Amino acid sequence: MTDQPQSPEPPHPTRPGVVTPPLSTAELRPVTGLELQGERVVPKRQVWAWALWDWATQPFNSVILTFVFTALYLTSDWFLDPAVAALGEDDPAYERALADLASGLGWAITIAGILIAVLAPVLGQRADVAGRRKLWLGGATAALVACMLGLFFVQGTASYFVLGVSLIAAGTVFGEIAGVNYNAMLVQVSTPKTVGKVSGLGWGLGYLGGIVALVLVVVATAFDWWGMPTDDGLVYRVIAVGCAVWTLVFAWPVLVYVPEAPPAAGRARVGFFRSYGVLVQDIVRLWRESRPTFWFLLASAVFRDGLAGVFAFGAVIAAVAFRFTPNEVMIFGIAANLLAGVSTIVAGRFDDRFGPRAVILTALGGLVAAGLIVFFLHDAGKLPFWIFGLILTLFVGPAQAASRSFLARVTPAGRESEIFGLYATTGRAASFLSPMLWSAFIVVFGATYWGVLGIVLVLAAGLVLMLFVRVPQRATDAAAAGPTSGA
């Protein structure tokens, strides 16, 4: 975007025979990239190539960040002082030391969130202007792979804990930067009639990919790693390398088969730091021309951080608070990803039928209820977490996919990477909430299960904010349109 006055956006195409009532100033908005798709039929190869990136990068989220590396290794007694580790599970000092590791992981993720908040929208803006979404997607994905490979050097001693959480934090940053451009490409592989289904397909494949990766880990454990030595956490370090190889094998189709978006029309390139000034102007313009988008970014910032907290700390809760064994954690992870994958793919069709807002509100309500039950039944053994922990995962995917669909429906054409960068920024601007409340509740009350309440509070706040988000009239028309929407 330049500093000169902008030419007016093209009018929204209306359907023959339909009289559209005048929109208020707050509801007026530029034409979206989805609306520009018109009658275009997107080749299935492009859709599947795009969706496969979710499958490719899911092992970082499911195996490394959630169920295996951080939960069973990085926040375990591998990284305690040997004298404290020798005290055993019933000693308060041992429990406090494990809680310190969990909170340390939370602080590292908080720092990653700050970096994402600062970088994501400007890098997205520059990708839009230059027509370089695929370049940024490929480069950030390669950096994510490098972080996973680096985890091989995190040996199971206390002195390597900082290296481990630093690589996890860096991988989170690179994964999010890649995801900004990947999400922006959603409008290139879908239409107003199919965006919910396509978004759900991507998230669903991601969760199903997590299942396959976790099954491979369980199988390797069943065969006792074929005699591999287990000292210094070698098994977990090899798992991280396997996740890196997985990403390399499956991430390339989106870079080959999905065409690059053209540079945004009428927007000049500026220097990196000048981009922040342009960003401020764009936010003001967003407030004036697409206010529902503005409010959705704010509301989703809160509830998406709660969603991230469910998966970031869910396995830690299972392992530390509910005493799941390593195999039970991995089996729980497989079941969780299966439910999340299936529910997300199914919910994508409800998204196209009833709209993303309805899907989001339903999912958040289910998450708050299930989370409260997990918190209050923490002393009732493992069964409550098996039931209600899995119910939690049933709702996370649909809320995530519907959020991406909602934003794609209301984003002005040519600004997708920037707006999805703002989506990441607003999310990360609030991303301190879940890890902070997680860590603070644990520190104050001295037990890991209290972190559950912190995450539930974030989800409940997001639910309340989402109740006040209105769906723009034209986005509603586009979602409900018949054959004129294209397929």
N, C-alpha and C positions, 0 to 999 in steps of 0.2 A: 504494500500500500504506500502511495506517495503522500507528501505533505500538501499537495494541491487538492483543490475541491474535486470530489469524486463525481463521475457521471452517474445519473440515476440507473438503478438496477432495472432489468427488463421486467415487465408486468407478469404476474402469475397467470399461466394459461387456465382458462375456465372451460368447463365442459359445456357443449352445446345444450341449450334448453334449460340450463341451471342458472337461476338468478342468485348471485352471491351478495349477501348484505354487506354494507360498508363495514370495514374493520376500524377499530379504534387505533389511535396513534401507537399505543403499546403493543397492538397485535400486528401492525404492519411489519413486514420483513421482506428481505430480498429473496429471490428465487433460490431454491436449494439444488444441490448437485443431483439428488434423487429425482427431482422434478425434471431436470434436464435430460434424464435418461429416456423419458418419453416411452415410445413403443419398442425400444431396443431390447432384443433378446440376448441375454448374457450367456456366452458359451459355458457349458457345464465344466469344461476343463479349467476355465478361469476361476469359477466358484470353488471348486475342490482344491485347486492350487492355493488359493487364498486361505481357505479354511484349514489346510494342512499345516500352516505355520503355527496355529494354536496347538496342534498335536506335537509339533517339533519342539516347542519350548516348554511344554507342560512339565517334563521331568524336573526342571529347575524348581517349579512351584510345588509339585506334589512330592517328589522324592527328596530333593535337597532342602527346600525351604520349610516343608510342612511335616512329612511323615517319617523321614529316615535320618538325614544328615544332621539337622538341627535338633530334632526331638530325641533321637536315640544316641547321638554322638556328642554334638557340640554343647548341649545343655545337660549332659550326664556326668557321672563321677569320673569319667576319663579326664576331665579338665579341672578337677578339684585338687587341692593340696593333698598329697598321699596321707598325711596324718588325719585330715578331716574325712577323707574317703573311708578310712579304716574304722570310723566310728559307727557306720551302718545306718540303715534307713530309719531306725527308731530314735536316733539322737537329734535333738533340736538344732544343734550346730550343723549337722549334715543337711538337714532340711533347709536351713537358712542359706547354706552355701549353694545348694541347687537353685534356690530362689534367686540368688544373686546372679547366677549364670543366665537364668531366664530373663531377668530384668536387663542384664547387659546386652542380650540379643535385642530386646525391645528398644534400648537406646540407640543401638547401631542402625536399626531400621528407621528410627526417627530421623537420624542424620541423613540417611539416604533419601527420605521423604523431602527434607529441606532442599537438597540438591536438585531433585526432580522438579520441585515447585519453581525453582529459580530458572532452570534450563529448558524445560519441556515446551512452553508456549513459543519461546523465541526460536528454538530449533525447528519447531513445527512451522512457524511463520516463514522461516528461511527456506524450508523444503517446499512450501507452496509456491513461493515467489520464483524459485529457481527450477521448479519441476523436478525435484530430486528426492521424492519420497522413497523410491526403491534404494537409492544410494544410502540414505540414512538408515533405512530398515536393515539393509545388508551389513553395514558397518557396525551398528549397535548389536546386532545378533552375533557377529563375530567376536565382539568384545565380551558378550555374555558367555560365549563358549570358552574364551580365555580365562574368565573368572572361575568357571567350573573346573577347568583343567588345573588351575592354581590350587584348588582345594585338596589336590593330591598331596601337597606338601604340608598340610595341617596335621601334624602328628598328635597323638592322644596324650598330651601333657599340658599342664596349666599355662606354660609359657607360650603355647601356640593358639590360645583362645582368641587373643586380639586379632591375629592374622585371619583366623577363621571367620569371625564376625565381620571383619573388614571386607573380605572377599564376598561374603553374602550380601553386604550392603552395596558394594560396587555392582554386583550382578543384578541386584534389584534396580539400580539406576539405569544400567544399560538395557535391561529388559523392558523397562517402562518407556525409555526413549524409542526403542524399536517398536513397542506397542502403539505409540502415538501415531506413527506413520502407517502401521498395519491397520489400525482402526480407521484412519482416514481413507484408506483404500476400499473400505466397505461400500462406499457410494459408487465405486467403479465396477463392482461385481453384483449389484443388486438394483432393484427398482422399488418404487413405493409399495407395490403389492408383495414383494418378496423380502424386504429388508429384515423383517423380524425372523423369518425362517433362515435366511443366510447367516445372520448374526448368531442365532441359536445353534446352527450347524457348526460354526467355528468354535464356540465355547464348548459345545457337546463333544466334538472331536478332541478338544484339549483334555477334557476330563477322561474320555475313553483312552486317550494316549497315556494318561497317568496310570490307568488301571494296568495296561500292558507293562509299563515300566515297573510298577510295584510287583506285579506277578513275577517278573523276571528276578527281582530281588528276593522274593519269597522262595522261588525255586532254587536259587543259588544257596540260600540259607538251609533249605531242606537237605541239600547234598553236602552240607558242611563246607561249602566253598571249595570243594574238590581238593581239600588238603592245604589251602592257602593259609599262610601264617596270619594270625590275628593280632599280633602285638603292634603297638603304636597306632591302632585304629586303621590298619591297612585295608581291611574289608570296606570300611566306609569311604576311604579315600579312593579306592578303585571304583566304587559305585559312582562317585562324582565324575570320574573320567568317563564311565559308561554313559552318563547323562550328557556329557559334552559331545561324545560321538553320535549319540541319538539325534541331537539338535542339528549337527552337521549333515547327517544323512537325510533328514526330512524337511529342512528349512528352505532348500533351494528352489522348489517349484514356483513359489510366489514370485521369485525374482526373475524367472524365465518366462512364465506363461501369462502373468498379469501385466498388461501394458502400463507404461509410466503415464501419470497424469501430466497434462501440459502445464507450463508455467501459468500462474494466475494472471489473468488479463488486467492491465492497467495498474500493476503494482511494481514499483521500481525496487531494485536491490539496494540495501543500505548496509552499513557496517554493523558488526555484531552488537556493540553497545548502543548504537542508534536504534537498533531493533526494539529495544525496550521502550523508547519513546513512541515508536509506531504501535507497539503493543498497547500502550495506554490509550492512544487514539482509537484503536480497534475496539477496545473494551467499551469506551464511551459510545462508539457507533453501535455496538451490540446492544447496549442499554436502550438506545433510541429506536433501533429498527427491529430488534428481535428479543424483546424483553422476556418472553417465556424461556428462551434459551438461557438468558442470564440467570434467572431464578432457578432453573433446573441445575445449572452448574453449581450453584450454591448448595442446594438441597442434596444433590448427589455426592458432593464433596464429603458430606458427613456420613451418609449411609454407606457409601462405598468403602470408607475407611473401616466401618464396622464389619463389612463383608470381608475385607482383607484380614481383619483381626481374627475372624473365625478360622480361616485356613492357616494363617501364620502361627497361631498359638493353639489350634485345636489338638494337634498331636502331643504338644507339650502337656496340655491338660490331661489327656488320656494317659500318658506315661507317668507323669509326676503326681497328679491329683487322684487319679483312679487306678493307679498301679497296673496299667496294662503292661504285659511283657512285650519285648521287641517284636515277636511274631504277631501278637495280638494287635499292636499298633499298625503293622503293615497290612494285616487282614482288614482291619478297620478302614485303612486308607483305600484299599481296593474296593470295599463295599461303598465307601463314601463317594469315590470317583464314579463308580457305576451308576449310583442313584443320581448324582449331579449331572452326569452326561446325558442320561435318558431324560431326566426332567427338563433339562435345558433345551434339548432338541424338540421335545413336545411343547414346551412353553413358547418356543418361537412361533408356532402356528397360532397359539392363543394371542400372541403379540400382534400378528397380522389381522387377527379377527376382532379382538377387543381393544387393542391399543396397548402400548408399552406401559402407560401409567397404571392401568389396572393390574398388570402383571407385577410391577414393582411394589405396589401397595400390598397386594396379597402376600408376596414373598417376605416383605419386611415384617408384617404382622406374624407370620409363622415363625420367623427367626426369633423375634422377641419372646414369644411364648415358649418355644423350645429351650432357649437359653436360660430363662428363669427357672424352668424345671430342672435343668442340669445343675444350676447353682444350688438350689434348695435341696436336691437329692444327692449331694456330693458324698455323704456318709452312708449311702444305701448300697454300696458295692458297685460292681462294674455294669450291671444290667441297665440302670438308667442312662448311662452314657452310650451304651450300645444302641439304645432305642432313640433317645432324644438327640444324641450327638449326630446320628445318621439323619434324623429329621432336619437338623440344622443344615446339613450339606444338601438336602433335597431342595432348599429354597435359595441357596447362594447363587448357583448358576443362572437360574431364570432372572434374578434381579440384575446380575451383571450383564447378561445378553440384552435384556430389555432396556437397560440404561444406554448401551451403545446404540441400539436401534432408535431410541428416543432422540438422541443427539443427532444421528444421521438424518433424521426426518426434518430437523429444524435448522441445520447448519447452512449458511449462505454458500453458494457455489464458489469454488476456488479458494475457500478458506478452511477446508476440512482439517488439514494437518495442524493449522494454528488453533482452531477451536478444540480439536481433540488434545492439543497441547495444553490449552486452558483447562480442559477436562482433567488432564493429568495434574496440572498445577493446582487447581482448586481441590482436587482430591488429596494431593500431597500437602497442600497448605493446611488441610485438616488431618493429614496422616499422622500427626503427632498424637491425635486424640486416643485412638485404640492402644498403641504401645505405651503412651504416657499413663492412661488410666489403668491399663494392664499392670505396668510396673509399679505405679503408685499404690494401687490396692494391695498388691503383694507385699510391698515394703511396709505399709501401714499395719496390715493385719497378719503378716508373717506366714502366709500359706498360699500356695499357687492357685487354689480353686477360686480365691477372691478375684483373680484376674477376669474370670468369666463375667462377673457383674459389671466390670468396667466396659467390656465389649458390648454387653446388652444395653447399657446406657447410651452408647454411641448409636446403636441401631435404632433405639426408641426415638432419639432426637432426630435422626434422619427421617423416620416415618412421619413424625409431626410436621417437619418442614415440607416433605413431599405432598402432604395434604393440601398445601397452598399453591402448588405448581399447577398452572393451567396449561392445557394442550392447545397450541395455536390452531385457529379454525382451518387454515389451509393445510396444515399437517394432518388434521383429522380428515379433511376431504381427500387428501392424497392416499391415506391409509384405507379409506372406505371406497375408493374409486373402483370401477369395474375394469373391463378390458382396456380402457383408454390409458390405464396406468402402465401398461407394458408388463412383460414377464421375463 
